[in-house]
Amino acid sequence: MENQLENITAALEHAGCGRQAAQKAFILLEAGMEEDLIHHLRLCRCEKMDDLHRVQKQIDCLDGLIRQMKKKDR
């Protein structure tokens, strides 16, 4: 279990989920609450997907500006 805990903690940190998320995962795993751990991991994933969509909208906006500037140059 120690190795599994290290793997989950490292993965959460690598994914940018933060220390608080890693600590909660640690508590849930140690308590044997695997279903709750899976739910927690899914919530962390949803947060990252929200971040991805927010950044994608920003990139789309920049792409639009680039297209506008290219049209202006013609």
ChimeraX attribute file (.defattr): number of C-alpha atoms within 10 A of each C-alpha:
attribute: neighborCount
match mode: 1-to-1
recipient: residues
	/A:1	8
	/A:2	10
	/A:3	8
	/A:4	11
	/A:5	16
	/A:6	13
	/A:7	12
	/A:8	17
	/A:9	21
	/A:10	13
	/A:11	13
	/A:12	21
	/A:13	15
	/A:14	10
	/A:15	12
	/A:16	13
	/A:17	17
	/A:18	13
	/A:19	12
	/A:20	11
	/A:21	18
	/A:22	22
	/A:23	13
	/A:24	15
	/A:25	23
	/A:26	19
	/A:27	14
	/A:28	17
	/A:29	20
	/A:30	13
	/A:31	11
	/A:32	11
	/A:33	12
	/A:34	13
	/A:35	11
	/A:36	14
	/A:37	18
	/A:38	14
	/A:39	11
	/A:40	17
	/A:41	19
	/A:42	12
	/A:43	13
	/A:44	17
	/A:45	15
	/A:46	12
	/A:47	13
	/A:48	15
	/A:49	12
	/A:50	11
	/A:51	11
	/A:52	12
	/A:53	12
	/A:54	11
	/A:55	12
	/A:56	12
	/A:57	11
	/A:58	12
	/A:59	12
	/A:60	11
	/A:61	12
	/A:62	12
	/A:63	12
	/A:64	12
	/A:65	12
	/A:66	12
	/A:67	11
	/A:68	11
	/A:69	11
	/A:70	10
	/A:71	9
	/A:72	8
	/A:73	6
	/A:74	5
